[in-house]
Structure formats: structure tokens, C-alpha cells
Amino acid sequence: MKKLKIDFVDFWPGFNKTDNYFYRLLNNHYNVVIDEKPELIFYSSFGYNYLNYNCKRIFYTGENRRPDFTSSDFSFSFDYNTNKRHFRLPLYSIYIDDYKMHDALLSKISENEARRIWDSKTKFCCMIVSNPKAKKRIDFFKNLSKIKHVDSGGAVLNNIGGRVKDKIDFIKDYKFVFAFENAMYDGYTTEKILEPLLVNSIPIYWGNNLLANDFNSEKYIHYNDFLSEDLLIEKLLKIDGNPELAINMLKAPVFSKNRLTIEKEKEQVLCHIINTIESKRKPIAQTYKKYLHNMKLFINRLKKSRYNVLKKTE
């Protein structure tokens, strides 16, 4: 196989350069080598080291950030962006692959199995939140807790005597699990909905209004489908008191019929990467767009520094 020198920069702490979604895909097609002088870099949104590279660049983010096409030759994000140099690849897709969830999420559940699973769930609802600014989650937790006890196993509003060490192991005993994103934006879907689905709990979701494009709407409770939190709570209590409703939800497929299969999605991602690698087009870091991008960064930093100075003097 052809040798390909790549590197990964500006990814989250703990990111493994030789065991990740993109490396595994490419390693099936090339002899991939992590090199300080790469032909291609993948970069994310946790720094600016990518500016030091004049080779081809592919941007990936699982955060609520838009791609900047003045800095990348191709971009992957959750965004519904029609630019020909972009492909929608939400964080949950990476999560499925990295944590080998694929088979578990696609397995069919019989009625008897669904009944057994639901009967084994001895607790009502839980939340695991470490972000104290997550107002929507916190407010709903307080409102639901007035009606029926909700366990909180994170750093925020913890009521179980300490933070849980294993989230998946903790949530498996609960009928309902909070699955609220950190922000609301069309297409922005992280791992939060996957975790309860993996253990056959019912997610209470808030965030991406287009979630039904990806996930079967019969499989979760969407906060924004209700005119009020009272109606949402009424729905939860109805399911809690009627096992047949819950069993039907557990039996439903995880993904929307319209969604690409995980394998087809991987094929398309690999195709875009190969096309970027093998394109004769000059890397964007070697064109005038590099200067446009650097100027944008300079202006944004200047605005932030002025804002911080004003904030301190108020």
C-alpha cells in the first residue's frame, strides 16, 4: 500500500493519534505513518497549531462550531452545510465507531426481551451534568424533581453522595435519562443520546431540532415536541405507568430509515479524504485564502481583547 504521512493537531485532551476514526479508515487504504512533516493534517477546534502547516488540511469538529473554508481543504462537522468541501459527520458517528457501539445499537429487541429489560429498570430518571451553565437541563431537573425523584450523578446538583465513575453502568438501571445537548443548533448531535439508547433507557432529548433525520423519533422523547414542560412530564409519567408504551419504544429501531448506514457513511468519508489527498489542487494553506483566514483570526482576537478590557473597567 502507498505510504501516507499524516498528523493530528488541536484535538481534545487524550486524543489518540493512532487509534481514532480517521486513522482507522485511512489505514485500510494506505500505509499510514504519523510524521512531524506530514502530507496531510487533521485538525480540530482546540488550538491554532494547524497554522504552522502548509500541507493539505482537513478540519473536524464535534463542537458547536462552523467550518471555515479559508483554512481547510475539506471539513467534517455536524453542520447541514452545502459547500462541496464539506461532509456532515456528527460527533455521535465518531462515538459509535470509537466505542464499538455499532452492533449493539443495530441489534433487534424482541417483545419478551423488551419486557424483561423494562422490568429490570428499578429507578425512574437520572441526570449526569458537570456544566453548571447548562440552564435548560438544570431547570428541567428541578421541575421534574417536584413531581418525582430524579437522581443526579454529576457535579451539578449531585444527590447520590458523589459523582459516578462509570456513566453507562450507572444509567442502565433508569427508565429515563436526560440527554440534553450543551447548545441548540440544527444538526448538532453529540454522544448524549447514544448512551441511554445503548442501555435501552429512554432518552429525554433537547438540542437538535432535526434529530429525526438521524434517529427514529419513536425511540426517544424530544423536549421541543411539547408545548410545555408540564405536558412533557405528563408524557413521562404516562410511559412510566404503562409498560406497553415503554416496550414499544424499546422495540423500535434506533436510526431513522432515511439515515445513511454507518458503513455507507464511512465509505463516503473515506472517499472525500482520498479525493482531498489525491487532488492536484494546491493546498489552501499555500493560497491567498491563508492570509484571509489569518486576518480573520487577528480581528477576532482583537475584538476579544477589547471586550475583556472593557469588561474589567466596568
C-alpha positions in Angstrom: 0.0 0.0 0.0 1.0 3.6 -0.6 2.7 5.3 2.3 0.8 8.3 3.7 2.4 10.7 6.2 -0.3 12.4 8.4 -0.6 14.1 11.7 -3.4 15.3 14.1 -3.3 18.7 15.8 -5.6 20.8 18.0 -7.7 17.8 19.1 -9.2 17.3 22.6 -7.0 16.1 25.5 -6.4 12.4 25.5 -6.9 12.1 21.7 -5.1 9.0 20.4 -3.3 9.7 17.0 -3.1 6.0 16.1 -6.5 4.8 17.3 -9.3 7.1 16.1 -12.0 7.2 13.4 -9.9 8.8 10.7 -6.7 6.8 11.3 -8.6 3.5 11.2 -10.3 4.5 7.9 -7.2 5.5 6.2 -5.1 2.6 7.5 -7.3 0.3 5.4 -6.3 2.1 2.2 -2.8 3.5 2.9 0.3 2.6 4.9 -0.4 5.4 7.4 2.5 7.0 9.3 2.3 9.7 11.9 5.0 12.2 10.9 6.2 15.6 12.0 6.3 16.7 8.4 3.0 15.3 7.1 1.4 15.4 3.7 -2.0 15.9 5.4 -3.1 17.1 8.8 -6.4 16.6 10.5 -7.1 19.5 12.9 -9.9 20.4 15.3 -11.1 23.4 17.3 -8.9 23.2 20.4 -6.0 25.4 19.3 -4.2 27.1 16.5 -1.2 24.7 15.8 -2.7 23.9 12.4 -1.5 27.4 11.2 2.1 26.0 11.3 1.3 23.6 8.4 1.4 24.3 4.7 0.3 20.8 3.7 -3.3 19.8 3.0 -5.6 20.3 6.0 -8.8 18.6 6.9 -10.9 20.1 9.7 -13.1 18.1 12.0 -15.2 19.3 14.9 -17.7 17.7 17.2 -18.3 21.1 18.9 -20.9 23.7 18.0 -18.6 25.4 15.5 -18.9 26.2 11.8 -16.2 25.2 9.4 -14.0 27.9 8.0 -13.3 27.2 4.3 -10.4 29.7 4.2 -8.4 27.4 6.4 -9.2 23.9 5.3 -9.1 21.8 2.1 -12.0 19.8 3.4 -14.2 19.9 6.5 -16.3 17.4 8.5 -18.8 18.7 11.1 -22.4 18.2 12.2 -23.5 21.2 10.2 -26.0 21.0 7.3 -23.7 22.8 5.0 -23.9 22.5 1.2 -20.4 23.6 0.5 -18.8 20.9 -1.8 -15.8 20.8 0.5 -17.9 19.7 3.5 -19.5 16.5 4.6 -21.8 16.1 7.6 -20.3 13.8 10.2 -21.8 14.5 13.7 -19.9 13.6 16.8 -22.2 10.7 17.6 -20.9 8.9 14.4 -17.3 9.1 15.7 -18.5 8.0 19.1 -20.2 4.9 17.7 -17.0 3.8 16.0 -14.6 4.7 18.8 -16.6 2.8 21.4 -17.6 0.0 19.1 -21.3 0.5 19.7 -22.4 -0.3 16.1 -23.6 -3.9 16.7 -25.3 -3.1 20.0 -27.3 -0.2 18.5 -28.4 -2.2 15.5 -29.5 -5.3 17.4 -33.2 -6.0 17.3 -35.1 -6.4 20.5 -38.0 -8.9 20.8 -41.1 -8.1 22.8 -40.2 -10.6 25.5 -36.7 -9.1 25.7 -38.0 -5.6 25.8 -40.4 -6.5 28.6 -37.6 -8.2 30.6 -35.4 -5.1 30.1 -38.1 -2.7 31.2 -39.0 -4.7 34.3 -35.3 -4.7 35.3 -35.2 -0.9 35.4 -35.9 -0.2 39.0 -35.3 3.6 39.0 -37.3 6.4 37.4 -34.9 9.0 35.9 -31.4 10.4 36.2 -29.2 13.3 35.1 -25.4 13.5 34.9 -24.3 17.1 34.4 -21.0 18.7 35.1 -21.6 22.0 33.3 -23.2 24.5 35.8 -24.2 26.8 33.0 -26.5 24.1 31.4 -29.6 26.1 32.4 -32.1 24.1 30.4 -31.1 20.8 32.0 -30.9 22.2 35.5 -34.3 23.9 35.3 -36.0 20.8 33.9 -34.3 18.7 36.6 -35.8 20.9 39.3 -39.3 20.9 37.8 -39.4 17.1 37.2 -38.0 16.6 40.8 -41.0 18.4 42.2 -43.2 15.6 40.8 -41.0 12.5 41.1 -37.5 11.9 42.4 -34.6 12.3 39.9 -31.1 11.2 40.7 -28.2 13.5 39.8 -24.9 11.7 39.4 -22.7 14.5 38.0 -21.0 17.5 39.6 -24.1 19.7 39.4 -27.0 19.1 41.9 -25.5 15.8 42.9 -27.8 14.0 45.3 -26.4 10.5 45.4 -23.4 11.1 47.6 -20.7 11.6 44.9 -20.0 11.7 41.2 -20.5 8.4 39.3 -17.3 6.8 37.9 -18.9 4.8 35.1 -21.8 6.6 33.4 -23.0 3.7 31.3 -23.1 1.3 34.3 -24.9 4.0 36.3 -27.7 4.9 33.8 -28.6 1.3 32.9 -31.0 0.9 35.9 -33.0 4.0 34.9 -36.2 4.2 32.8 -35.4 7.7 31.6 -32.1 9.6 31.1 -31.5 13.3 30.5 -29.9 13.7 27.0 -29.6 17.5 26.7 -27.0 19.0 24.5 -24.9 22.0 25.6 -26.5 24.1 22.9 -29.4 24.0 20.4 -28.5 24.0 16.8 -29.9 22.2 13.8 -27.7 19.1 13.1 -25.7 19.4 16.4 -25.9 15.9 18.0 -23.3 14.5 20.3 -22.9 11.3 22.2 -25.5 12.3 24.8 -28.4 10.5 23.1 -26.4 7.3 22.3 -25.6 6.5 25.9 -29.1 5.9 27.1 -30.0 4.1 23.8 -27.1 1.8 24.3 -28.5 0.5 27.7 -32.2 0.6 26.4 -33.2 3.5 28.5 -35.4 6.2 27.1 -33.6 9.5 26.3 -35.2 12.8 27.2 -33.6 14.9 24.4 -33.1 18.6 23.9 -30.9 20.2 21.2 -31.0 19.3 17.5 -34.5 20.0 16.2 -33.7 17.9 13.1 -32.8 14.8 15.2 -35.4 12.7 13.5 -33.2 12.9 10.3 -30.7 10.7 12.2 -32.6 8.8 14.9 -36.0 7.1 14.9 -38.4 9.5 16.6 -40.2 6.5 18.2 -37.1 5.8 20.3 -36.8 9.0 22.4 -38.8 11.8 24.0 -38.0 15.2 22.4 -38.3 18.2 24.7 -39.3 20.5 21.9 -42.2 18.3 20.8 -44.2 19.6 23.8 -45.8 23.0 24.3 -44.9 23.0 28.0 -42.7 21.1 30.5 -45.9 20.1 32.3 -47.1 18.2 29.1 -43.7 16.6 28.8 -43.7 15.4 32.4 -47.2 14.1 31.9 -45.9 12.0 29.0 -43.1 10.6 31.1 -45.5 9.6 33.9 -47.8 8.0 31.4 -45.0 5.9 30.0 -43.8 5.1 33.5 -47.2 3.8 34.4 -47.9 1.9 31.2 -45.2 -0.7 30.4 -46.7 -1.4 26.9 -45.8 2.1 25.8 -42.3 1.7 27.0 -41.9 -1.8 25.4 -43.0 -0.4 22.0 -40.3 2.3 22.3 -37.6 -0.2 23.2 -38.5 -2.5 20.3 -38.2 0.4 17.8 -35.1 0.7 15.6 -32.5 3.2 16.8 -31.8 5.0 13.5 -34.1 6.8 11.0 -34.8 4.9 7.8 -33.5 7.9 5.8 -30.1 8.0 7.5 -27.1 6.6 5.7 -26.0 3.3 7.2 -22.8 3.6 9.4 -20.8 1.6 6.8 -22.1 3.7 3.9 -21.2 6.8 5.8 -17.7 5.5 6.4 -17.3 4.8 2.7 -18.3 8.4 1.8 -16.0 9.9 4.4 -13.1 7.8 3.1 -13.9 8.8 -0.4 -13.8 12.6 0.5 -10.5 12.1 2.3 -8.9 10.3 -0.6 -10.1 12.8 -3.1 -8.6 15.6 -0.9 -5.3 13.7 -0.7 -5.1 12.9 -4.4 -6.4 16.2 -5.7 -3.9 18.2 -7.8 -5.2 21.4 -6.4 -2.7 23.4 -4.4 -3.3 23.1 -0.6 -5.4 26.0 0.7 -2.6 26.9 3.2 -0.5 27.9 0.2 -3.0 30.2 -1.4 -4.2 33.7 -0.7 -7.0 32.3 1.5 -4.4 31.6 4.1 -4.0 35.3 4.6 -7.8 35.9 4.7 -8.0 33.3 7.4 -5.1 34.7 9.4 -6.7 38.2 9.2 -10.0 36.8 10.5 -8.2 35.3 13.4 -6.3 38.5 14.2 -9.5 40.6 14.1 -11.4 38.1 16.3 -8.6 38.1 18.8 -8.5 41.9 18.8 -12.3 42.1 19.4 -12.0 39.6 22.3 -9.1 41.5 23.9 -11.0 44.8 23.7 -14.1 43.2 25.1 -12.1 41.8 28.0 -10.5 45.2 28.7 -13.9 46.9 28.7 -15.4 44.2 31.0 -12.6 44.7 33.5 -13.1 48.5 33.6 -16.9 48.4 34.0 
